[in-house]
Amino acid sequence: MEYTKVKLEKMLIAGKQISTTFANDKCFEEVPALWNNFFQEGIFQSIQKKTDFKPLGVYFNVGLNGEQAFDFVTGCKVSENANPELDAIEIPASNYAKFSFGAPTPENINKAWETIAGLDLDKNTGFDFEEYNMNAEDETKSTFDCYVSVK
């Protein structure tokens, strides 16, 4: 699978955070529910000081509270967290392997991460994330990129 190696500067993300796990497939219920909440309750629209309008799904603290546990945030890049009711995380500058995919359906997203997990990457512990390139005029033209922190 092809990818591009990129260096990204630090980013501040504002959104909603959960702690979840792969155990008993719990994350496959909780993460989609968080995304639904993010859009249906107007959280995406309410985020102030966005630096762009691309929603992000950020994975971090993977395995710290148990081998299958991780934290997940749905959010957006912001210049500052002007929404005190939201969670904020800072992603430090890092190198990433960037993978690009087509339509951001749940099936495609899961398949993308399964494929990436099987690759021999020189991974760095840190933050991995999905960035959604939404096409408001034609959803079929929306795409997503997966960024995996590498050394």
N, CA, C and O atoms as a GROMACS GRO file, in nm:
protein
  604
    1MET      N    1   0.085  -0.118   0.000
    1MET     CA    2   0.000   0.000   0.000
    1MET      C    3   0.090   0.124   0.000
    1MET      O    4   0.185   0.133   0.077
    2GLU      N    5   0.057   0.217  -0.086
    2GLU     CA    6   0.138   0.339  -0.099
    2GLU      C    7   0.100   0.442   0.007
    2GLU      O    8  -0.016   0.453   0.048
    3TYR      N    9   0.201   0.516   0.050
    3TYR     CA   10   0.178   0.627   0.141
    3TYR      C   11   0.285   0.733   0.117
    3TYR      O   12   0.387   0.708   0.054
    4THR      N   13   0.257   0.852   0.169
    4THR     CA   14   0.350   0.963   0.160
    4THR      C   15   0.400   0.992   0.300
    4THR      O   16   0.321   0.996   0.394
    5LYS      N   17   0.529   1.014   0.316
    5LYS     CA   18   0.582   1.053   0.446
    5LYS      C   19   0.579   1.205   0.455
    5LYS      O   20   0.632   1.274   0.368
    6VAL      N   21   0.514   1.256   0.561
    6VAL     CA   22   0.498   1.400   0.579
    6VAL      C   23   0.538   1.439   0.721
    6VAL      O   24   0.529   1.359   0.814
    7LYS      N   25   0.583   1.563   0.735
    7LYS     CA   26   0.612   1.620   0.868
    7LYS      C   27   0.505   1.723   0.895
    7LYS      O   28   0.486   1.816   0.816
    8LEU      N   29   0.434   1.708   1.006
    8LEU     CA   30   0.328   1.802   1.042
    8LEU      C   31   0.368   1.880   1.167
    8LEU      O   32   0.430   1.826   1.259
    9GLU      N   33   0.333   2.006   1.168
    9GLU     CA   34   0.358   2.090   1.285
    9GLU      C   35   0.256   2.055   1.393
    9GLU      O   36   0.159   1.984   1.367
   10LYS      N   37   0.279   2.104   1.514
   10LYS     CA   38   0.185   2.074   1.622
   10LYS      C   39   0.047   2.129   1.589
   10LYS      O   40   0.034   2.229   1.518
   11MET      N   41  -0.054   2.062   1.642
   11MET     CA   42  -0.193   2.100   1.616
   11MET      C   43  -0.270   2.098   1.747
   11MET      O   44  -0.247   2.013   1.833
   12LEU      N   45  -0.361   2.192   1.762
   12LEU     CA   46  -0.453   2.193   1.874
   12LEU      C   47  -0.588   2.146   1.819
   12LEU      O   48  -0.638   2.199   1.719
   13ILE      N   49  -0.647   2.048   1.886
   13ILE     CA   50  -0.775   1.991   1.843
   13ILE      C   51  -0.878   2.016   1.953
   13ILE      O   52  -0.852   1.987   2.070
   14ALA      N   53  -0.993   2.068   1.916
   14ALA     CA   54  -1.105   2.085   2.009
   14ALA      C   55  -1.218   1.995   1.964
   14ALA      O   56  -1.249   1.988   1.845
   15GLY      N   57  -1.280   1.926   2.060
   15GLY     CA   58  -1.389   1.836   2.026
   15GLY      C   59  -1.436   1.759   2.148
   15GLY      O   60  -1.432   1.808   2.260
   16LYS      N   61  -1.480   1.636   2.124
   16LYS     CA   62  -1.529   1.548   2.231
   16LYS      C   63  -1.441   1.426   2.240
   16LYS      O   64  -1.402   1.368   2.139
   17GLN      N   65  -1.408   1.386   2.363
   17GLN     CA   66  -1.316   1.276   2.388
   17GLN      C   67  -1.383   1.164   2.465
   17GLN      O   68  -1.466   1.187   2.554
   18ILE      N   69  -1.346   1.040   2.429
   18ILE     CA   70  -1.388   0.923   2.506
   18ILE      C   71  -1.267   0.833   2.528
   18ILE      O   72  -1.167   0.841   2.455
   19SER      N   73  -1.277   0.747   2.627
   19SER     CA   74  -1.183   0.636   2.646
   19SER      C   75  -1.260   0.510   2.612
   19SER      O   76  -1.373   0.492   2.659
   20THR      N   77  -1.202   0.424   2.532
   20THR     CA   78  -1.272   0.304   2.488
   20THR      C   79  -1.172   0.189   2.473
   20THR      O   80  -1.055   0.202   2.510
   21THR      N   81  -1.218   0.078   2.419
   21THR     CA   82  -1.134  -0.040   2.407
   21THR      C   83  -1.181  -0.127   2.290
   21THR      O   84  -1.296  -0.122   2.247
   22PHE      N   85  -1.086  -0.205   2.240
   22PHE     CA   86  -1.122  -0.305   2.139
   22PHE      C   87  -1.186  -0.428   2.203
   22PHE      O   88  -1.250  -0.507   2.134
   23ALA      N   89  -1.170  -0.445   2.334
   23ALA     CA   90  -1.227  -0.560   2.404
   23ALA      C   91  -1.378  -0.564   2.382
   23ALA      O   92  -1.447  -0.464   2.395
   24ASN      N   93  -1.425  -0.681   2.348
   24ASN     CA   94  -1.569  -0.702   2.322
   24ASN      C   95  -1.624  -0.608   2.215
   24ASN      O   96  -1.744  -0.580   2.212
   25ASP      N   97  -1.536  -0.558   2.128
   25ASP     CA   98  -1.575  -0.468   2.018
   25ASP      C   99  -1.645  -0.341   2.068
   25ASP      O  100  -1.723  -0.279   1.995
   26LYS      N  101  -1.616  -0.303   2.192
   26LYS     CA  102  -1.679  -0.185   2.252
   26LYS      C  103  -1.659  -0.059   2.168
   26LYS      O  104  -1.750   0.022   2.152
   27CYS      N  105  -1.537  -0.042   2.114
   27CYS     CA  106  -1.508   0.079   2.037
   27CYS      C  107  -1.590   0.088   1.908
   27CYS      O  108  -1.615   0.198   1.858
   28PHE      N  109  -1.632  -0.027   1.855
   28PHE     CA  110  -1.710  -0.026   1.731
   28PHE      C  111  -1.852   0.023   1.753
   28PHE      O  112  -1.925   0.049   1.657
   29GLU      N  113  -1.893   0.036   1.879
   29GLU     CA  114  -2.020   0.098   1.913
   29GLU      C  115  -1.998   0.243   1.958
   29GLU      O  116  -2.072   0.333   1.918
   30GLU      N  117  -1.896   0.263   2.042
   30GLU     CA  118  -1.878   0.395   2.103
   30GLU      C  119  -1.824   0.500   2.007
   30GLU      O  120  -1.868   0.616   2.013
   31VAL      N  121  -1.731   0.464   1.919
   31VAL     CA  122  -1.675   0.563   1.827
   31VAL      C  123  -1.780   0.614   1.728
   31VAL      O  124  -1.793   0.735   1.711
   32PRO      N  125  -1.857   0.525   1.662
   32PRO     CA  126  -1.963   0.578   1.573
   32PRO      C  127  -2.066   0.662   1.649
   32PRO      O  128  -2.118   0.761   1.595
   33ALA      N  129  -2.098   0.624   1.773
   33ALA     CA  130  -2.193   0.703   1.852
   33ALA      C  131  -2.137   0.842   1.880
   33ALA      O  132  -2.211   0.941   1.878
   34LEU      N  133  -2.006   0.850   1.906
   34LEU     CA  134  -1.944   0.980   1.929
   34LEU      C  135  -1.950   1.066   1.803
   34LEU      O  136  -1.979   1.185   1.809
   35TRP      N  137  -1.922   1.005   1.687
   35TRP     CA  138  -1.931   1.078   1.560
   35TRP      C  139  -2.074   1.129   1.537
   35TRP      O  140  -2.093   1.244   1.498
   36ASN      N  141  -2.173   1.043   1.561
   36ASN     CA  142  -2.313   1.085   1.543
   36ASN      C  143  -2.344   1.204   1.633
   36ASN      O  144  -2.404   1.302   1.589
   37ASN      N  145  -2.302   1.196   1.757
   37ASN     CA  146  -2.319   1.305   1.852
   37ASN      C  147  -2.253   1.433   1.801
   37ASN      O  148  -2.312   1.541   1.807
   38PHE      N  149  -2.132   1.420   1.752
   38PHE     CA  150  -2.052   1.532   1.705
   38PHE      C  151  -2.125   1.614   1.598
   38PHE      O  152  -2.121   1.737   1.599
   39PHE      N  153  -2.192   1.543   1.507
   39PHE     CA  154  -2.263   1.614   1.400
   39PHE      C  155  -2.408   1.644   1.435
   39PHE      O  156  -2.455   1.755   1.413
   40GLN      N  157  -2.482   1.547   1.490
   40GLN     CA  158  -2.624   1.566   1.516
   40GLN      C  159  -2.653   1.667   1.625
   40GLN      O  160  -2.757   1.734   1.621
   41GLU      N  161  -2.563   1.679   1.724
   41GLU     CA  162  -2.585   1.777   1.830
   41GLU      C  163  -2.521   1.912   1.799
   41GLU      O  164  -2.520   2.001   1.884
   42GLY      N  165  -2.469   1.928   1.677
   42GLY     CA  166  -2.414   2.056   1.635
   42GLY      C  167  -2.279   2.093   1.693
   42GLY      O  168  -2.240   2.209   1.690
   43ILE      N  169  -2.207   1.994   1.746
   43ILE     CA  170  -2.076   2.023   1.805
   43ILE      C  171  -1.980   2.073   1.699
   43ILE      O  172  -1.908   2.171   1.720
   44PHE      N  173  -1.979   2.006   1.583
   44PHE     CA  174  -1.890   2.049   1.474
   44PHE      C  175  -1.914   2.195   1.438
   44PHE      O  176  -1.819   2.273   1.426
   45GLN      N  177  -2.039   2.232   1.422
   45GLN     CA  178  -2.073   2.369   1.384
   45GLN      C  179  -2.040   2.469   1.495
   45GLN      O  180  -2.010   2.585   1.467
   46SER      N  181  -2.044   2.423   1.621
   46SER     CA  182  -2.025   2.516   1.733
   46SER      C  183  -1.878   2.545   1.763
   46SER      O  184  -1.848   2.639   1.837
   47ILE      N  185  -1.787   2.467   1.708
   47ILE     CA  186  -1.645   2.487   1.739
   47ILE      C  187  -1.598   2.620   1.680
   47ILE      O  188  -1.607   2.644   1.560
   48GLN      N  189  -1.546   2.704   1.768
   48GLN     CA  190  -1.497   2.835   1.727
   48GLN      C  191  -1.347   2.829   1.698
   48GLN      O  192  -1.277   2.738   1.744
   49LYS      N  193  -1.300   2.924   1.621
   49LYS     CA  194  -1.156   2.940   1.590
   49LYS      C  195  -1.099   2.820   1.513
   49LYS      O  196  -0.982   2.786   1.529
   50LYS      N  197  -1.182   2.758   1.428
   50LYS     CA  198  -1.132   2.650   1.342
   50LYS      C  199  -1.026   2.706   1.247
   50LYS      O  200  -1.037   2.818   1.199
   51THR      N  201  -0.923   2.626   1.222
   51THR     CA  202  -0.823   2.666   1.124
   51THR      C  203  -0.856   2.608   0.988
   51THR      O  204  -0.803   2.653   0.886
   52ASP      N  205  -0.942   2.507   0.985
   52ASP     CA  206  -0.999   2.455   0.860
   52ASP      C  207  -1.130   2.384   0.896
   52ASP      O  208  -1.167   2.377   1.013
   53PHE      N  209  -1.198   2.332   0.798
   53PHE     CA  210  -1.328   2.270   0.823
   53PHE      C  211  -1.324   2.119   0.799
   53PHE      O  212  -1.422   2.060   0.753
   54LYS      N  213  -1.211   2.057   0.830
   54LYS     CA  214  -1.195   1.913   0.813
   54LYS      C  215  -1.209   1.844   0.948
   54LYS      O  216  -1.124   1.864   1.035
   55PRO      N  217  -1.313   1.764   0.967
   55PRO     CA  218  -1.325   1.690   1.092
   55PRO      C  219  -1.211   1.589   1.106
   55PRO      O  220  -1.161   1.534   1.007
   56LEU      N  221  -1.170   1.566   1.231
   56LEU     CA  222  -1.063   1.471   1.261
   56LEU      C  223  -1.112   1.368   1.362
   56LEU      O  224  -1.193   1.398   1.449
   57GLY      N  225  -1.062   1.246   1.349
   57GLY     CA  226  -1.078   1.142   1.449
   57GLY      C  227  -0.938   1.106   1.496
   57GLY      O  228  -0.858   1.055   1.418
   58VAL      N  229  -0.907   1.130   1.623
   58VAL     CA  230  -0.771   1.115   1.674
   58VAL      C  231  -0.764   1.000   1.775
   58VAL      O  232  -0.844   0.993   1.869
   59TYR      N  233  -0.667   0.911   1.754
   59TYR     CA  234  -0.643   0.796   1.842
   59TYR      C  235  -0.514   0.821   1.919
   59TYR      O  236  -0.412   0.857   1.860
   60PHE      N  237  -0.518   0.803   2.051
   60PHE     CA  238  -0.396   0.823   2.131
   60PHE      C  239  -0.408   0.745   2.262
   60PHE      O  240  -0.513   0.691   2.294
   61ASN      N  241  -0.297   0.742   2.336
   61ASN     CA  242  -0.288   0.662   2.459
   61ASN      C  243  -0.322   0.516   2.433
   61ASN      O  244  -0.379   0.449   2.520
   62VAL      N  245  -0.289   0.468   2.316
   62VAL     CA  246  -0.321   0.330   2.279
   62VAL      C  247  -0.242   0.235   2.368
   62VAL      O  248  -0.119   0.240   2.374
   63GLY      N  249  -0.315   0.148   2.435
   63GLY     CA  250  -0.253   0.045   2.518
   63GLY      C  251  -0.204   0.091   2.654
   63GLY      O  252  -0.149   0.010   2.727
   64LEU      N  253  -0.223   0.218   2.691
   64LEU     CA  254  -0.171   0.266   2.819
   64LEU      C  255  -0.252   0.215   2.938
   64LEU      O  256  -0.195   0.188   3.044
   65ASN      N  257  -0.382   0.201   2.923
   65ASN     CA  258  -0.469   0.155   3.033
   65ASN      C  259  -0.512   0.011   3.014
   65ASN      O  260  -0.619  -0.029   3.061
   66GLY      N  261  -0.434  -0.065   2.949
   66GLY     CA  262  -0.469  -0.202   2.914
   66GLY      C  263  -0.440  -0.218   2.767
   66GLY      O  264  -0.454  -0.124   2.690
   67GLU      N  265  -0.401  -0.335   2.728
   67GLU     CA  266  -0.351  -0.358   2.593
   67GLU      C  267  -0.446  -0.313   2.483
   67GLU      O  268  -0.401  -0.270   2.377
   68GLN      N  269  -0.576  -0.321   2.506
   68GLN     CA  270  -0.672  -0.289   2.400
   68GLN      C  271  -0.738  -0.153   2.416
   68GLN      O  272  -0.824  -0.117   2.336
   69ALA      N  273  -0.701  -0.078   2.518
   69ALA     CA  274  -0.766   0.050   2.546
   69ALA      C  275  -0.701   0.163   2.467
   69ALA      O  276  -0.584   0.156   2.430
   70PHE      N  277  -0.778   0.268   2.442
   70PHE     CA  278  -0.727   0.389   2.379
   70PHE      C  279  -0.823   0.504   2.402
   70PHE      O  280  -0.938   0.484   2.439
   71ASP      N  281  -0.773   0.626   2.380
   71ASP     CA  282  -0.857   0.745   2.385
   71ASP      C  283  -0.884   0.789   2.242
   71ASP      O  284  -0.802   0.768   2.152
   72PHE      N  285  -1.000   0.851   2.222
   72PHE     CA  286  -1.041   0.894   2.088
   72PHE      C  287  -1.110   1.028   2.099
   72PHE      O  288  -1.192   1.051   2.188
   73VAL      N  289  -1.076   1.117   2.006
   73VAL     CA  290  -1.138   1.250   2.000
   73VAL      C  291  -1.195   1.273   1.861
   73VAL      O  292  -1.128   1.247   1.761
   74THR      N  293  -1.318   1.321   1.855
   74THR     CA  294  -1.372   1.376   1.730
   74THR      C  295  -1.360   1.527   1.746
   74THR      O  296  -1.402   1.583   1.848
   75GLY      N  297  -1.304   1.592   1.647
   75GLY     CA  298  -1.285   1.736   1.661
   75GLY      C  299  -1.236   1.803   1.536
   75GLY      O  300  -1.244   1.748   1.426
   76CYS      N  301  -1.184   1.924   1.554
   76CYS     CA  302  -1.131   2.005   1.446
   76CYS      C  303  -1.005   2.075   1.494
   76CYS      O  304  -0.986   2.096   1.614
   77LYS      N  305  -0.919   2.111   1.399
   77LYS     CA  306  -0.802   2.193   1.431
   77LYS      C  307  -0.852   2.333   1.463
   77LYS      O  308  -0.937   2.389   1.394
   78VAL      N  309  -0.795   2.390   1.571
   78VAL     CA  310  -0.832   2.525   1.612
   78VAL      C  311  -0.706   2.605   1.645
   78VAL      O  312  -0.601   2.549   1.675
   79SER      N  313  -0.718   2.736   1.638
   79SER     CA  314  -0.606   2.822   1.676
   79SER      C  315  -0.597   2.834   1.828
   79SER      O  316  -0.489   2.855   1.883
   80GLU      N  317  -0.711   2.821   1.896
   80GLU     CA  318  -0.718   2.817   2.042
   80GLU      C  319  -0.852   2.754   2.078
   80GLU      O  320  -0.946   2.758   2.000
   81ASN      N  321  -0.860   2.696   2.199
   81ASN     CA  322  -0.987   2.636   2.239
   81ASN      C  323  -1.077   2.744   2.298
   81ASN      O  324  -1.067   2.778   2.416
   82ALA      N  325  -1.164   2.797   2.215
   82ALA     CA  326  -1.257   2.902   2.256
   82ALA      C  327  -1.389   2.842   2.305
   82ALA      O  328  -1.484   2.916   2.332
   83ASN      N  329  -1.396   2.710   2.316
   83ASN     CA  330  -1.514   2.640   2.364
   83ASN      C  331  -1.478   2.564   2.492
   83ASN      O  332  -1.439   2.448   2.484
   84PRO      N  333  -1.489   2.627   2.608
   84PRO     CA  334  -1.446   2.561   2.732
   84PRO      C  335  -1.524   2.433   2.763
   84PRO      O  336  -1.476   2.350   2.840
   85GLU      N  337  -1.642   2.416   2.705
   85GLU     CA  338  -1.720   2.295   2.728
   85GLU      C  339  -1.666   2.174   2.650
   85GLU      O  340  -1.709   2.061   2.673
   86LEU      N  341  -1.573   2.199   2.560
   86LEU     CA  342  -1.515   2.092   2.479
   86LEU      C  343  -1.379   2.049   2.532
   86LEU      O  344  -1.312   2.124   2.604
   87ASP      N  345  -1.341   1.928   2.496
   87ASP     CA  346  -1.208   1.878   2.529
   87ASP      C  347  -1.109   1.935   2.428
   87ASP      O  348  -1.144   1.960   2.313
   88ALA      N  349  -0.985   1.955   2.472
   88ALA     CA  350  -0.880   2.001   2.381
   88ALA      C  351  -0.756   1.915   2.402
   88ALA      O  352  -0.717   1.886   2.515
   89ILE      N  353  -0.694   1.875   2.292
   89ILE     CA  354  -0.568   1.801   2.298
   89ILE      C  355  -0.470   1.868   2.203
   89ILE      O  356  -0.508   1.926   2.101
   90GLU      N  357  -0.343   1.860   2.238
   90GLU     CA  358  -0.239   1.911   2.150
   90GLU      C  359  -0.162   1.793   2.093
   90GLU      O  360  -0.111   1.708   2.166
   91ILE      N  361  -0.155   1.789   1.962
   91ILE     CA  362  -0.077   1.686   1.893
   91ILE      C  363   0.058   1.749   1.862
   91ILE      O  364   0.064   1.850   1.791
   92PRO      N  365   0.167   1.693   1.914
   92PRO     CA  366   0.298   1.754   1.888
   92PRO      C  367   0.341   1.736   1.743
   92PRO      O  368   0.290   1.649   1.672
   93ALA      N  369   0.434   1.818   1.700
   93ALA     CA  370   0.491   1.802   1.566
   93ALA      C  371   0.549   1.661   1.554
   93ALA      O  372   0.610   1.610   1.649
   94SER      N  373   0.531   1.600   1.439
   94SER     CA  374   0.578   1.463   1.422
   94SER      C  375   0.584   1.428   1.274
   94SER      O  376   0.529   1.498   1.189
   95ASN      N  377   0.651   1.317   1.246
   95ASN     CA  378   0.650   1.258   1.111
   95ASN      C  379   0.533   1.161   1.102
   95ASN      O  380   0.500   1.092   1.199
   96TYR      N  381   0.473   1.156   0.985
   96TYR     CA  382   0.358   1.069   0.964
   96TYR      C  383   0.367   0.997   0.831
   96TYR      O  384   0.422   1.050   0.734
   97ALA      N  385   0.313   0.877   0.828
   97ALA     CA  386   0.284   0.810   0.702
   97ALA      C  387   0.140   0.847   0.670
   97ALA      O  388   0.049   0.819   0.748
   98LYS      N  389   0.118   0.910   0.554
   98LYS     CA  390  -0.016   0.956   0.516
   98LYS      C  391  -0.071   0.863   0.408
   98LYS      O  392  -0.011   0.845   0.302
   99PHE      N  393  -0.188   0.804   0.438
   99PHE     CA  394  -0.256   0.714   0.347
   99PHE      C  395  -0.385   0.782   0.302
   99PHE      O  396  -0.458   0.837   0.384
  100SER      N  397  -0.414   0.779   0.173
  100SER     CA  398  -0.535   0.844   0.120
  100SER      C  399  -0.633   0.739   0.070
  100SER      O  400  -0.595   0.640   0.009
  101PHE      N  401  -0.761   0.764   0.098
  101PHE     CA  402  -0.867   0.670   0.063
  101PHE      C  403  -0.987   0.743   0.004
  101PHE      O  404  -0.995   0.866   0.008
  102GLY      N  405  -1.079   0.667  -0.051
  102GLY     CA  406  -1.200   0.721  -0.112
  102GLY      C  407  -1.308   0.754  -0.009
  102GLY      O  408  -1.281   0.816   0.093
  103ALA      N  409  -1.428   0.711  -0.039
  103ALA     CA  410  -1.546   0.747   0.042
  103ALA      C  411  -1.528   0.707   0.189
  103ALA      O  412  -1.490   0.594   0.218
  104PRO      N  413  -1.556   0.800   0.280
  104PRO     CA  414  -1.539   0.773   0.422
  104PRO      C  415  -1.657   0.699   0.486
  104PRO      O  416  -1.722   0.751   0.576
  105THR      N  417  -1.685   0.579   0.438
  105THR     CA  418  -1.790   0.497   0.499
  105THR      C  419  -1.730   0.421   0.617
  105THR      O  420  -1.610   0.398   0.620
  106PRO      N  421  -1.812   0.382   0.714
  106PRO     CA  422  -1.758   0.304   0.826
  106PRO      C  423  -1.681   0.179   0.780
  106PRO      O  424  -1.578   0.144   0.838
  107GLU      N  425  -1.732   0.113   0.678
  107GLU     CA  426  -1.665  -0.008   0.628
  107GLU      C  427  -1.528   0.026   0.570
  107GLU      O  428  -1.430  -0.045   0.596
  108ASN      N  429  -1.519   0.134   0.492
  108ASN     CA  430  -1.391   0.175   0.433
  108ASN      C  431  -1.291   0.220   0.539
  108ASN      O  432  -1.171   0.193   0.528
  109ILE      N  433  -1.340   0.288   0.640
  109ILE     CA  434  -1.252   0.336   0.747
  109ILE      C  435  -1.194   0.217   0.824
  109ILE      O  436  -1.074   0.211   0.849
  110ASN      N  437  -1.280   0.122   0.862
  110ASN     CA  438  -1.233   0.003   0.934
  110ASN      C  439  -1.136  -0.077   0.849
  110ASN      O  440  -1.034  -0.124   0.899
  111LYS      N  441  -1.166  -0.092   0.722
  111LYS     CA  442  -1.078  -0.168   0.632
  111LYS      C  443  -0.943  -0.096   0.616
  111LYS      O  444  -0.838  -0.161   0.612
  112ALA      N  445  -0.945   0.036   0.607
  112ALA     CA  446  -0.821   0.113   0.595
  112ALA      C  447  -0.730   0.087   0.714
  112ALA      O  448  -0.612   0.058   0.698
  113TRP      N  449  -0.786   0.099   0.836
  113TRP     CA  450  -0.704   0.078   0.956
  113TRP      C  451  -0.658  -0.066   0.969
  113TRP      O  452  -0.546  -0.091   1.015
  114GLU      N  453  -0.741  -0.162   0.930
  114GLU     CA  454  -0.699  -0.302   0.933
  114GLU      C  455  -0.581  -0.325   0.839
  114GLU      O  456  -0.486  -0.395   0.874
  115THR      N  457  -0.587  -0.266   0.721
  115THR     CA  458  -0.479  -0.279   0.624
  115THR      C  459  -0.352  -0.212   0.676
  115THR      O  460  -0.243  -0.270   0.667
  116ILE      N  461  -0.365  -0.091   0.729
  116ILE     CA  462  -0.249  -0.019   0.782
  116ILE      C  463  -0.186  -0.096   0.897
  116ILE      O  464  -0.063  -0.102   0.908
  117ALA      N  465  -0.268  -0.155   0.984
  117ALA     CA  466  -0.216  -0.230   1.099
  117ALA      C  467  -0.128  -0.347   1.055
  117ALA      O  468  -0.038  -0.388   1.128
  118GLY      N  469  -0.154  -0.401   0.937
  118GLY     CA  470  -0.077  -0.514   0.887
  118GLY      C  471   0.053  -0.476   0.817
  118GLY      O  472   0.128  -0.563   0.774
  119LEU      N  473   0.080  -0.345   0.806
  119LEU     CA  474   0.202  -0.300   0.738
  119LEU      C  475   0.320  -0.293   0.834
  119LEU      O  476   0.303  -0.276   0.955
  120ASP      N  477   0.438  -0.307   0.779
  120ASP     CA  478   0.561  -0.298   0.858
  120ASP      C  479   0.610  -0.153   0.856
  120ASP      O  480   0.696  -0.117   0.777
  121LEU      N  481   0.552  -0.071   0.946
  121LEU     CA  482   0.589   0.070   0.956
  121LEU      C  483   0.676   0.089   1.080
  121LEU      O  484   0.660   0.019   1.179
  122ASP      N  485   0.767   0.183   1.072
  122ASP     CA  486   0.850   0.217   1.188
  122ASP      C  487   0.770   0.314   1.274
  122ASP      O  488   0.798   0.434   1.278
  123LYS      N  489   0.669   0.259   1.344
  123LYS     CA  490   0.573   0.342   1.418
  123LYS      C  491   0.635   0.410   1.538
  123LYS      O  492   0.728   0.360   1.601
  124ASN      N  493   0.580   0.525   1.565
  124ASN     CA  494   0.615   0.604   1.681
  124ASN      C  495   0.492   0.603   1.772
  124ASN      O  496   0.380   0.616   1.724
  125THR      N  497   0.512   0.587   1.901
  125THR     CA  498   0.395   0.597   1.988
  125THR      C  499   0.352   0.742   1.988
  125THR      O  500   0.436   0.832   1.991
  126GLY      N  501   0.228   0.765   1.986
  126GLY     CA  502   0.180   0.903   1.982
  126GLY      C  503   0.038   0.910   1.933
  126GLY      O  504  -0.050   0.837   1.980
  127PHE      N  505   0.016   0.996   1.839
  127PHE     CA  506  -0.118   1.024   1.789
  127PHE      C  507  -0.131   0.976   1.645
  127PHE      O  508  -0.048   1.010   1.560
  128ASP      N  509  -0.234   0.899   1.616
  128ASP     CA  510  -0.272   0.863   1.479
  128ASP      C  511  -0.409   0.927   1.458
  128ASP      O  512  -0.487   0.940   1.551
  129PHE      N  513  -0.437   0.966   1.334
  129PHE     CA  514  -0.567   1.029   1.313
  129PHE      C  515  -0.617   1.014   1.170
  129PHE      O  516  -0.542   0.986   1.077
  130GLU      N  517  -0.748   1.035   1.160
  130GLU     CA  518  -0.818   1.039   1.031
  130GLU      C  519  -0.855   1.185   1.006
  130GLU      O  520  -0.898   1.256   1.097
  131GLU      N  521  -0.838   1.228   0.883
  131GLU     CA  522  -0.880   1.364   0.844
  131GLU      C  523  -0.978   1.348   0.728
  131GLU      O  524  -0.949   1.283   0.628
  132TYR      N  525  -1.094   1.409   0.744
  132TYR     CA  526  -1.201   1.395   0.645
  132TYR      C  527  -1.208   1.517   0.555
  132TYR      O  528  -1.220   1.630   0.601
  133ASN      N  529  -1.201   1.490   0.426
  133ASN     CA  530  -1.209   1.594   0.323
  133ASN      C  531  -1.351   1.590   0.269
  133ASN      O  532  -1.380   1.522   0.170
  134MET      N  533  -1.439   1.664   0.334
  134MET     CA  534  -1.582   1.658   0.303
  134MET      C  535  -1.615   1.745   0.181
  134MET      O  536  -1.566   1.857   0.167
  135ASN      N  537  -1.699   1.690   0.095
  135ASN     CA  538  -1.748   1.763  -0.021
  135ASN      C  539  -1.897   1.786   0.001
  135ASN      O  540  -1.978   1.697  -0.021
  136ALA      N  541  -1.932   1.908   0.044
  136ALA     CA  542  -2.071   1.939   0.077
  136ALA      C  543  -2.163   1.932  -0.043
  136ALA      O  544  -2.282   1.903  -0.029
  137GLU      N  545  -2.110   1.959  -0.162
  137GLU     CA  546  -2.194   1.958  -0.283
  137GLU      C  547  -2.222   1.817  -0.333
  137GLU      O  548  -2.327   1.791  -0.390
  138ASP      N  549  -2.126   1.726  -0.311
  138ASP     CA  550  -2.142   1.589  -0.359
  138ASP      C  551  -2.068   1.495  -0.264
  138ASP      O  552  -1.948   1.475  -0.276
  139GLU      N  553  -2.143   1.436  -0.169
  139GLU     CA  554  -2.084   1.350  -0.067
  139GLU      C  555  -2.006   1.233  -0.127
  139GLU      O  556  -1.913   1.182  -0.064
  140THR      N  557  -2.043   1.191  -0.248
  140THR     CA  558  -1.973   1.078  -0.310
  140THR      C  559  -1.829   1.114  -0.346
  140THR      O  560  -1.747   1.026  -0.374
  141LYS      N  561  -1.797   1.244  -0.345
  141LYS     CA  562  -1.660   1.289  -0.375
  141LYS      C  563  -1.580   1.316  -0.247
  141LYS      O  564  -1.466   1.362  -0.255
  142SER      N  565  -1.638   1.289  -0.131
  142SER     CA  566  -1.566   1.305  -0.006
  142SER      C  567  -1.460   1.195   0.005
  142SER      O  568  -1.479   1.085  -0.045
  143THR      N  569  -1.350   1.227   0.072
  143THR     CA  570  -1.241   1.132   0.090
  143THR      C  571  -1.189   1.143   0.233
  143THR      O  572  -1.232   1.231   0.309
  144PHE      N  573  -1.097   1.053   0.269
  144PHE     CA  574  -1.033   1.064   0.399
  144PHE      C  575  -0.889   1.019   0.390
  144PHE      O  576  -0.851   0.939   0.305
  145ASP      N  577  -0.809   1.074   0.481
  145ASP     CA  578  -0.668   1.039   0.492
  145ASP      C  579  -0.643   0.986   0.632
  145ASP      O  580  -0.699   1.036   0.729
  146CYS      N  581  -0.559   0.884   0.642
  146CYS     CA  582  -0.515   0.830   0.771
  146CYS      C  583  -0.370   0.869   0.789
  146CYS      O  584  -0.287   0.849   0.700
  147TYR      N  585  -0.339   0.924   0.905
  147TYR     CA  586  -0.202   0.964   0.939
  147TYR      C  587  -0.154   0.876   1.054
  147TYR      O  588  -0.216   0.870   1.160
  148VAL      N  589  -0.041   0.807   1.031
  148VAL     CA  590   0.016   0.719   1.132
  148VAL      C  591   0.151   0.777   1.174
  148VAL      O  592   0.238   0.800   1.090
  149SER      N  593   0.167   0.801   1.302
  149SER     CA  594   0.290   0.858   1.355
  149SER      C  595   0.405   0.759   1.336
  149SER      O  596   0.398   0.645   1.382
  150VAL      N  597   0.511   0.804   1.267
  150VAL     CA  598   0.627   0.720   1.239
  150VAL      C  599   0.755   0.792   1.281
  150VAL      O  600   0.756   0.914   1.298
  151LYS      N  601   0.862   0.714   1.296
  151LYS     CA  602   0.992   0.771   1.336
  151LYS      C  603   1.059   0.836   1.216
  151LYS      O  604   1.169   0.889   1.229
   0.00000   0.00000   0.00000
